Amino acid sequence: MVTKTTPRKKAAEPEATEAPAAKEPSITSKMPDLLDVVVEKTGQKRSSVKSAVDAFLAVMAERLGKGEDLMLPPLGKLRVVKQKEEGGPLTLRLRPHNPDAKSDKNAKESLAEADD
């Protein structure tokens, strides 16, 4: 008995895709570096800058711990997205301020035709 075999079709080979680009390591600025920049920009003494920055950060931590949103121009809006337990770690979201973007109201008004 003669058996006839048909050639098997090769499975489709996956298309070659580029490997995802390696993520750039993030740069972390620490408090002494930030203080140096503020001292340079303001011309104030380091001790007064440090006390002001420390007080500001303490107030931010207190308000965020209560679940308050912070509107901090020119930085943007900072809000608590998640907190698993009271006094536990916070997950924050920053919506950067974009001074070039128009509000929806202004955008609609600029698109409307003028009535004569």
VMD Tcl script that builds the backbone (N, CA, C; Angstrom):
set m [mol new atoms 348]
animate dup $m
set s [atomselect $m all]
$s set {name element resname resid chain x y z} {
  {N N MET 1 A 0.833 -1.148 0.000}
  {CA C MET 1 A 0.000 0.000 0.000}
  {C C MET 1 A 0.891 1.227 0.000}
  {N N VAL 2 A 0.550 2.133 -0.849}
  {CA C VAL 2 A 1.337 3.347 -1.004}
  {C C VAL 2 A 0.592 4.473 -0.304}
  {N N THR 3 A 1.314 5.147 0.553}
  {CA C THR 3 A 0.691 6.302 1.219}
  {C C THR 3 A 1.270 7.566 0.636}
  {N N LYS 4 A 0.403 8.456 0.438}
  {CA C LYS 4 A 0.803 9.724 -0.141}
  {C C LYS 4 A 0.829 10.759 0.978}
  {N N THR 5 A 1.925 11.413 1.085}
  {CA C THR 5 A 2.027 12.444 2.121}
  {C C THR 5 A 2.034 13.814 1.479}
  {N N THR 6 A 1.380 14.697 2.125}
  {CA C THR 6 A 1.389 16.079 1.638}
  {C C THR 6 A 2.312 16.879 2.533}
  {N N PRO 7 A 3.046 17.784 1.929}
  {CA C PRO 7 A 3.954 18.583 2.757}
  {C C PRO 7 A 3.164 19.438 3.735}
  {N N ARG 8 A 3.673 19.522 4.940}
  {CA C ARG 8 A 3.013 20.343 5.964}
  {C C ARG 8 A 3.350 21.809 5.734}
  {N N LYS 9 A 2.367 22.615 6.018}
  {CA C LYS 9 A 2.595 24.054 5.920}
  {C C LYS 9 A 3.357 24.498 7.159}
  {N N LYS 10 A 4.295 25.347 6.919}
  {CA C LYS 10 A 5.052 25.887 8.047}
  {C C LYS 10 A 4.176 26.864 8.811}
  {N N ALA 11 A 4.329 26.839 10.097}
  {CA C ALA 11 A 3.613 27.802 10.921}
  {C C ALA 11 A 4.131 29.189 10.592}
  {N N ALA 12 A 3.213 30.115 10.595}
  {CA C ALA 12 A 3.609 31.498 10.297}
  {C C ALA 12 A 4.638 31.944 11.309}
  {N N GLU 13 A 5.747 32.445 10.796}
  {CA C GLU 13 A 6.793 32.939 11.684}
  {C C GLU 13 A 6.411 34.334 12.153}
  {N N PRO 14 A 6.614 34.598 13.418}
  {CA C PRO 14 A 6.284 35.945 13.902}
  {C C PRO 14 A 7.170 36.981 13.227}
  {N N GLU 15 A 6.541 38.118 12.947}
  {CA C GLU 15 A 7.301 39.182 12.307}
  {C C GLU 15 A 8.328 39.721 13.288}
  {N N ALA 16 A 9.462 40.058 12.733}
  {CA C ALA 16 A 10.516 40.615 13.576}
  {C C ALA 16 A 10.088 42.003 14.019}
  {N N THR 17 A 10.124 42.228 15.293}
  {CA C THR 17 A 9.805 43.557 15.815}
  {C C THR 17 A 11.017 44.063 16.559}
  {N N GLU 18 A 11.103 45.361 16.592}
  {CA C GLU 18 A 12.227 45.960 17.291}
  {C C GLU 18 A 12.018 45.798 18.790}
  {N N ALA 19 A 13.079 45.535 19.467}
  {CA C ALA 19 A 13.002 45.440 20.918}
  {C C ALA 19 A 12.672 46.819 21.470}
  {N N PRO 20 A 11.846 46.874 22.517}
  {CA C PRO 20 A 11.531 48.189 23.071}
  {C C PRO 20 A 12.800 48.878 23.556}
  {N N ALA 21 A 12.813 50.161 23.357}
  {CA C ALA 21 A 13.986 50.943 23.759}
  {C C ALA 21 A 14.174 50.836 25.265}
  {N N ALA 22 A 15.400 50.753 25.672}
  {CA C ALA 22 A 15.695 50.678 27.094}
  {C C ALA 22 A 15.271 51.981 27.757}
  {N N LYS 23 A 14.603 51.852 28.879}
  {CA C LYS 23 A 14.121 53.035 29.589}
  {C C LYS 23 A 15.309 53.763 30.212}
  {N N GLU 24 A 15.311 55.063 30.003}
  {CA C GLU 24 A 16.368 55.891 30.577}
  {C C GLU 24 A 16.247 55.846 32.093}
  {N N PRO 25 A 17.352 55.731 32.792}
  {CA C PRO 25 A 17.259 55.754 34.246}
  {C C PRO 25 A 16.786 57.132 34.713}
  {N N SER 26 A 15.908 57.126 35.701}
  {CA C SER 26 A 15.406 58.406 36.183}
  {C C SER 26 A 16.466 59.073 37.065}
  {N N ILE 27 A 16.413 60.363 37.053}
  {CA C ILE 27 A 17.348 61.138 37.858}
  {C C ILE 27 A 16.594 61.608 39.095}
  {N N THR 28 A 17.163 61.408 40.241}
  {CA C THR 28 A 16.532 61.814 41.484}
  {C C THR 28 A 17.283 63.007 42.059}
  {N N SER 29 A 16.554 64.091 42.241}
  {CA C SER 29 A 17.135 65.267 42.885}
  {C C SER 29 A 16.896 65.144 44.379}
  {N N LYS 30 A 17.918 65.404 45.141}
  {CA C LYS 30 A 17.800 65.320 46.594}
  {C C LYS 30 A 17.737 66.719 47.179}
  {N N MET 31 A 17.313 66.784 48.420}
  {CA C MET 31 A 17.080 68.066 49.085}
  {C C MET 31 A 18.276 69.015 49.017}
  {N N PRO 32 A 19.505 68.575 49.305}
  {CA C PRO 32 A 20.620 69.532 49.230}
  {C C PRO 32 A 20.794 70.133 47.837}
  {N N ASP 33 A 20.560 69.332 46.791}
  {CA C ASP 33 A 20.670 69.854 45.426}
  {C C ASP 33 A 19.591 70.897 45.156}
  {N N LEU 34 A 18.369 70.601 45.604}
  {CA C LEU 34 A 17.277 71.545 45.399}
  {C C LEU 34 A 17.510 72.840 46.176}
  {N N LEU 35 A 18.007 72.704 47.383}
  {CA C LEU 35 A 18.296 73.905 48.175}
  {C C LEU 35 A 19.355 74.769 47.492}
  {N N ASP 36 A 20.377 74.145 46.935}
  {CA C ASP 36 A 21.414 74.902 46.225}
  {C C ASP 36 A 20.822 75.708 45.075}
  {N N VAL 37 A 19.895 75.099 44.336}
  {CA C VAL 37 A 19.275 75.787 43.201}
  {C C VAL 37 A 18.429 76.956 43.689}
  {N N VAL 38 A 17.662 76.746 44.754}
  {CA C VAL 38 A 16.813 77.828 45.279}
  {C C VAL 38 A 17.673 78.964 45.822}
  {N N VAL 39 A 18.753 78.620 46.509}
  {CA C VAL 39 A 19.666 79.653 47.017}
  {C C VAL 39 A 20.227 80.471 45.853}
  {N N GLU 40 A 20.621 79.792 44.800}
  {CA C GLU 40 A 21.182 80.473 43.635}
  {C C GLU 40 A 20.149 81.375 42.963}
  {N N LYS 41 A 18.921 80.893 42.831}
  {CA C LYS 41 A 17.891 81.667 42.139}
  {C C LYS 41 A 17.378 82.841 42.958}
  {N N THR 42 A 17.365 82.690 44.287}
  {CA C THR 42 A 16.796 83.756 45.119}
  {C C THR 42 A 17.833 84.689 45.712}
  {N N GLY 43 A 19.060 84.223 45.843}
  {CA C GLY 43 A 20.087 85.043 46.463}
  {C C GLY 43 A 19.956 85.106 47.977}
  {N N GLN 44 A 19.090 84.292 48.554}
  {CA C GLN 44 A 18.884 84.267 50.002}
  {C C GLN 44 A 19.906 83.357 50.665}
  {N N LYS 45 A 20.029 83.491 51.993}
  {CA C LYS 45 A 20.923 82.623 52.754}
  {C C LYS 45 A 20.358 81.201 52.773}
  {N N ARG 46 A 21.278 80.254 52.779}
  {CA C ARG 46 A 20.875 78.844 52.751}
  {C C ARG 46 A 20.003 78.487 53.961}
  {N N SER 47 A 20.308 79.027 55.125}
  {CA C SER 47 A 19.535 78.690 56.333}
  {C C SER 47 A 18.082 79.148 56.218}
  {N N SER 48 A 17.865 80.342 55.664}
  {CA C SER 48 A 16.484 80.827 55.519}
  {C C SER 48 A 15.749 80.069 54.420}
  {N N VAL 49 A 16.467 79.720 53.351}
  {CA C VAL 49 A 15.858 78.936 52.276}
  {C C VAL 49 A 15.468 77.554 52.802}
  {N N LYS 50 A 16.352 76.942 53.581}
  {CA C LYS 50 A 16.080 75.611 54.118}
  {C C LYS 50 A 14.854 75.623 55.013}
  {N N SER 51 A 14.735 76.612 55.888}
  {CA C SER 51 A 13.580 76.660 56.784}
  {C C SER 51 A 12.285 76.896 56.012}
  {N N ALA 52 A 12.328 77.740 54.984}
  {CA C ALA 52 A 11.135 77.997 54.176}
  {C C ALA 52 A 10.724 76.749 53.388}
  {N N VAL 53 A 11.679 76.083 52.777}
  {CA C VAL 53 A 11.382 74.882 51.992}
  {C C VAL 53 A 10.881 73.771 52.911}
  {N N ASP 54 A 11.513 73.594 54.070}
  {CA C ASP 54 A 11.060 72.580 55.026}
  {C C ASP 54 A 9.622 72.837 55.466}
  {N N ALA 55 A 9.298 74.101 55.765}
  {CA C ALA 55 A 7.939 74.449 56.185}
  {C C ALA 55 A 6.939 74.185 55.061}
  {N N PHE 56 A 7.308 74.556 53.842}
  {CA C PHE 56 A 6.431 74.337 52.696}
  {C C PHE 56 A 6.161 72.848 52.484}
  {N N LEU 57 A 7.209 72.036 52.537}
  {CA C LEU 57 A 7.042 70.600 52.340}
  {C C LEU 57 A 6.224 69.965 53.466}
  {N N ALA 58 A 6.380 70.463 54.688}
  {CA C ALA 58 A 5.600 69.946 55.812}
  {C C ALA 58 A 4.107 70.244 55.616}
  {N N VAL 59 A 3.799 71.456 55.164}
  {CA C VAL 59 A 2.402 71.817 54.903}
  {C C VAL 59 A 1.850 70.970 53.756}
  {N N MET 60 A 2.638 70.768 52.711}
  {CA C MET 60 A 2.191 69.915 51.600}
  {C C MET 60 A 1.869 68.507 52.095}
  {N N ALA 61 A 2.774 67.930 52.878}
  {CA C ALA 61 A 2.574 66.568 53.389}
  {C C ALA 61 A 1.320 66.496 54.251}
  {N N GLU 62 A 1.107 67.511 55.078}
  {CA C GLU 62 A -0.078 67.544 55.944}
  {C C GLU 62 A -1.365 67.590 55.119}
  {N N ARG 63 A -1.406 68.491 54.142}
  {CA C ARG 63 A -2.611 68.651 53.319}
  {C C ARG 63 A -2.873 67.416 52.456}
  {N N LEU 64 A -1.822 66.873 51.844}
  {CA C LEU 64 A -1.998 65.670 51.034}
  {C C LEU 64 A -2.423 64.498 51.905}
  {N N GLY 65 A -1.905 64.422 53.120}
  {CA C GLY 65 A -2.296 63.365 54.052}
  {C C GLY 65 A -3.776 63.421 54.405}
  {N N LYS 66 A -4.362 64.614 54.356}
  {CA C LYS 66 A -5.799 64.786 54.605}
  {C C LYS 66 A -6.623 64.515 53.344}
  {N N GLY 67 A -5.936 64.263 52.223}
  {CA C GLY 67 A -6.647 63.999 50.972}
  {C C GLY 67 A -6.965 65.231 50.161}
  {N N GLU 68 A -6.403 66.370 50.530}
  {CA C GLU 68 A -6.654 67.617 49.792}
  {C C GLU 68 A -5.853 67.648 48.497}
  {N N ASP 69 A -6.438 68.257 47.468}
  {CA C ASP 69 A -5.712 68.528 46.227}
  {C C ASP 69 A -4.937 69.824 46.420}
  {N N LEU 70 A -3.795 69.926 45.750}
  {CA C LEU 70 A -2.994 71.143 45.825}
  {C C LEU 70 A -2.854 71.731 44.424}
  {N N MET 71 A -3.215 72.999 44.271}
  {CA C MET 71 A -3.010 73.710 43.019}
  {C C MET 71 A -1.777 74.568 43.227}
  {N N LEU 72 A -0.690 74.203 42.536}
  {CA C LEU 72 A 0.602 74.850 42.749}
  {C C LEU 72 A 1.158 75.427 41.455}
  {N N PRO 73 A 0.660 76.599 41.021}
  {CA C PRO 73 A 1.234 77.183 39.828}
  {C C PRO 73 A 2.676 77.589 40.099}
  {N N PRO 74 A 3.578 77.443 39.237}
  {CA C PRO 74 A 3.491 76.961 37.864}
  {C C PRO 74 A 3.664 75.451 37.733}
  {N N LEU 75 A 3.714 74.724 38.853}
  {CA C LEU 75 A 3.895 73.273 38.789}
  {C C LEU 75 A 2.676 72.578 38.217}
  {N N GLY 76 A 1.521 72.815 38.791}
  {CA C GLY 76 A 0.292 72.187 38.326}
  {C C GLY 76 A -0.554 71.738 39.498}
  {N N LYS 77 A -1.466 70.793 39.228}
  {CA C LYS 77 A -2.364 70.290 40.251}
  {C C LYS 77 A -1.855 68.941 40.738}
  {N N LEU 78 A -1.720 68.817 42.046}
  {CA C LEU 78 A -1.245 67.592 42.673}
  {C C LEU 78 A -2.389 67.039 43.497}
  {N N ARG 79 A -2.738 65.762 43.248}
  {CA C ARG 79 A -3.845 65.185 44.007}
  {C C ARG 79 A -3.528 63.766 44.432}
  {N N VAL 80 A -4.178 63.351 45.514}
  {CA C VAL 80 A -4.029 61.996 46.018}
  {C C VAL 80 A -4.940 61.097 45.196}
  {N N VAL 81 A -4.358 60.059 44.598}
  {CA C VAL 81 A -5.133 59.121 43.803}
  {C C VAL 81 A -5.547 57.932 44.665}
  {N N LYS 82 A -4.655 57.509 45.542}
  {CA C LYS 82 A -4.934 56.322 46.331}
  {C C LYS 82 A -4.162 56.377 47.645}
  {N N GLN 83 A -4.822 55.906 48.702}
  {CA C GLN 83 A -4.180 55.719 49.985}
  {C C GLN 83 A -4.830 54.489 50.607}
  {N N LYS 84 A -4.053 53.418 50.768}
  {CA C LYS 84 A -4.620 52.153 51.237}
  {C C LYS 84 A -5.122 52.234 52.666}
  {N N GLU 85 A -4.397 52.896 53.525}
  {CA C GLU 85 A -4.807 53.006 54.920}
  {C C GLU 85 A -4.444 54.387 55.426}
  {N N GLU 86 A -5.159 54.817 56.440}
  {CA C GLU 86 A -4.887 56.147 56.987}
  {C C GLU 86 A -3.469 56.203 57.536}
  {N N GLY 87 A -2.727 57.213 57.130}
  {CA C GLY 87 A -1.338 57.348 57.550}
  {C C GLY 87 A -0.379 56.505 56.722}
  {N N GLY 88 A -0.914 55.741 55.773}
  {CA C GLY 88 A -0.079 54.897 54.918}
  {C C GLY 88 A 0.451 55.670 53.728}
  {N N PRO 89 A 1.178 54.971 52.867}
  {CA C PRO 89 A 1.752 55.644 51.694}
  {C C PRO 89 A 0.666 56.159 50.750}
  {N N LEU 90 A 0.985 57.257 50.087}
  {CA C LEU 90 A 0.064 57.898 49.140}
  {C C LEU 90 A 0.519 57.648 47.717}
  {N N THR 91 A -0.437 57.521 46.823}
  {CA C THR 91 A -0.147 57.547 45.397}
  {C C THR 91 A -0.654 58.893 44.899}
  {N N LEU 92 A 0.245 59.664 44.303}
  {CA C LEU 92 A -0.095 61.018 43.866}
  {C C LEU 92 A -0.103 61.101 42.350}
  {N N ARG 93 A -0.897 62.031 41.826}
  {CA C ARG 93 A -0.903 62.310 40.396}
  {C C ARG 93 A -0.690 63.803 40.223}
  {N N LEU 94 A 0.220 64.131 39.323}
  {CA C LEU 94 A 0.493 65.536 39.015}
  {C C LEU 94 A -0.012 65.826 37.619}
  {N N ARG 95 A -0.888 66.803 37.515}
  {CA C ARG 95 A -1.311 67.296 36.210}
  {C C ARG 95 A -0.559 68.591 35.985}
  {N N PRO 96 A 0.497 68.534 35.146}
  {CA C PRO 96 A 1.335 69.727 34.958}
  {C C PRO 96 A 0.540 70.899 34.402}
  {N N HIS 97 A 0.912 72.071 34.845}
  {CA C HIS 97 A 0.297 73.308 34.358}
  {C C HIS 97 A 0.789 73.575 32.947}
  {N N ASN 98 A -0.124 73.868 32.046}
  {CA C ASN 98 A 0.241 74.177 30.677}
  {C C ASN 98 A -0.306 75.563 30.343}
  {N N PRO 99 A 0.525 76.593 30.442}
  {CA C PRO 99 A 0.033 77.954 30.234}
  {C C PRO 99 A -0.394 78.232 28.796}
  {N N ASP 100 A 0.050 77.412 27.849}
  {CA C ASP 100 A -0.305 77.647 26.451}
  {C C ASP 100 A -1.672 77.074 26.090}
  {N N ALA 101 A -2.167 76.125 26.884}
  {CA C ALA 101 A -3.447 75.493 26.583}
  {C C ALA 101 A -4.580 76.432 26.979}
  {N N LYS 102 A -5.590 76.497 26.121}
  {CA C LYS 102 A -6.757 77.310 26.420}
  {C C LYS 102 A -7.795 76.424 27.094}
  {N N SER 103 A -8.620 77.033 27.916}
  {CA C SER 103 A -9.706 76.273 28.521}
  {C C SER 103 A -10.719 75.941 27.441}
  {N N ASP 104 A -11.579 74.944 27.681}
  {CA C ASP 104 A -12.590 74.550 26.699}
  {C C ASP 104 A -13.509 75.719 26.367}
  {N N LYS 105 A -13.845 76.518 27.363}
  {CA C LYS 105 A -14.734 77.657 27.140}
  {C C LYS 105 A -14.094 78.636 26.169}
  {N N ASN 106 A -12.832 78.977 26.384}
  {CA C ASN 106 A -12.144 79.911 25.496}
  {C C ASN 106 A -11.984 79.321 24.110}
  {N N ALA 107 A -11.738 78.023 24.014}
  {CA C ALA 107 A -11.565 77.387 22.716}
  {C C ALA 107 A -12.884 77.437 21.936}
  {N N LYS 108 A -14.025 77.199 22.616}
  {CA C LYS 108 A -15.312 77.233 21.933}
  {C C LYS 108 A -15.626 78.651 21.464}
  {N N GLU 109 A -15.325 79.628 22.308}
  {CA C GLU 109 A -15.595 81.010 21.930}
  {C C GLU 109 A -14.750 81.434 20.738}
  {N N SER 110 A -13.533 80.976 20.655}
  {CA C SER 110 A -12.688 81.387 19.553}
  {C C SER 110 A -13.096 80.728 18.246}
  {N N LEU 111 A -13.817 79.593 18.317}
  {CA C LEU 111 A -14.253 78.904 17.114}
  {C C LEU 111 A -15.607 79.394 16.630}
  {N N ALA 112 A -16.353 80.053 17.477}
  {CA C ALA 112 A -17.677 80.510 17.108}
  {C C ALA 112 A -17.577 81.674 16.112}
  {N N GLU 113 A -18.544 81.697 15.180}
  {CA C GLU 113 A -18.584 82.790 14.220}
  {C C GLU 113 A -19.275 83.987 14.834}
  {N N ALA 114 A -18.817 85.152 14.490}
  {CA C ALA 114 A -19.406 86.377 15.018}
  {C C ALA 114 A -20.726 86.654 14.331}
  {N N ASP 115 A -21.763 86.996 15.129}
  {CA C ASP 115 A -23.066 87.362 14.562}
  {C C ASP 115 A -23.069 88.836 14.232}
  {N N ASP 116 A -23.594 89.174 13.066}
  {CA C ASP 116 A -23.660 90.595 12.664}
  {C C ASP 116 A -24.974 91.195 13.032}
}
mol reanalyze $m
mol bondsrecalc $m
mol representation Tube
mol addrep $m
